[in-house]
Amino acid sequence: MEGIAREAGVSTETVYSIFGTKRNVLYRLVEMAVLGDERSIPLMERPRPQEVRRQTDQRAQVRLFAADMRKIMGRVSPLFEIMDTAAGSEPEIAALRAKW
């Protein structure tokens, strides 16, 4: 939390007051990594998933889906590594990681 505060140029107390716990920080980071931005548009309502849904050729649909998943997992996998490391000493993070 101290590192996050330092990078953000705020106090550690500010980070805790916004997120409450390390688990909440990681949850929000994963959420943003999956979505790719901070907009509050559900994943399935975003343009790319809608494009996949509209696609009538199943092979093209799978290619589009796989391309999107590759991008998403590229953003999410480093966060999963952090959670895997922290899970050994942080039960809340272990529970979060088990969820995903």
N, C-alpha and C positions, 0 to 999 in steps of 0.2 A: 504494500500500500504506500510505503514511503517512496518507492521508486516511481510509482504512478503520480503521486503528488508532485514530486520533483520535476518530472517531465511535463506535467500540466502547469507548473508554476503556481501551485496552490499548496495549502497546508494539508498534512495528513488528515487532520480533523475534517477538512472540507470533503475529502474523498470518502471518509467514513460517513459523513452526514448525508451525502448523496446516495451512496450505494449500500451502506450498512455493513456488508460483509465481503470477504474475498469471493465467496460463492456468487454473490450478486454481480460483482464486477465480471467474473468469468461468464456468467449466464448472459449478461448484456453483450459482452464481446463476441460470444458465439452467435447470438442472435443477429448482431450486425454483420458478422462474417458470412452467415448464411444468406442474408438479404443483400449484402454488398453495399449498403448505405444506411443512413439513419432515417429514411422516410418510413412512415408508419403504414406502408402498404403490405398487406399479407402476401406471402411468397406466391401463392397460387393465383393472385390477381395481378401479378407483375407481367410485363410484356413477354419475356421469354417463355415462362410456363404457359402463357396463353397461346403463344405461337406453337408450342409443342402440342397443345390440346387441339388446335385447329388443323394441324397437319393430318392429312388423310393417308399418306404413305407411311406405313408402319416402320419401314427401315429408316426413313428420314426422321420420323418421330424419335426412334431410339438414338440416332446419331445426335440430334439436337439435345435430347435429355442427357446423354452421356457427356456432351461438351459442357453443358451447364453444371453437371455434377463434378466434373474435373475442376472447373473454376471454383466452385463452392468448397470442395474438399481441400483444394490448395490453400484457401483462406482459413479453413477451420482446423486442419490437421495440426498446425503449430500450437493452437490452443488446447487441443486434445493432449498433446505431449506435455504441456504445462500442467494440465489437470492430472495426468498419469503420475507425474513427479510429485505433485502436491498431495495427491490422494493418500499417500502413506502416512502423512502427519495431520491431515485436515479432513476429518470425517464428513463435513458438509460438502467438500469438494469431491470426496470419494462417492458420495451419494449422487451428486450431480453427474459425475462421469459415468456411473452405472446406468443412469437414465438414458445417456446417449451412447 
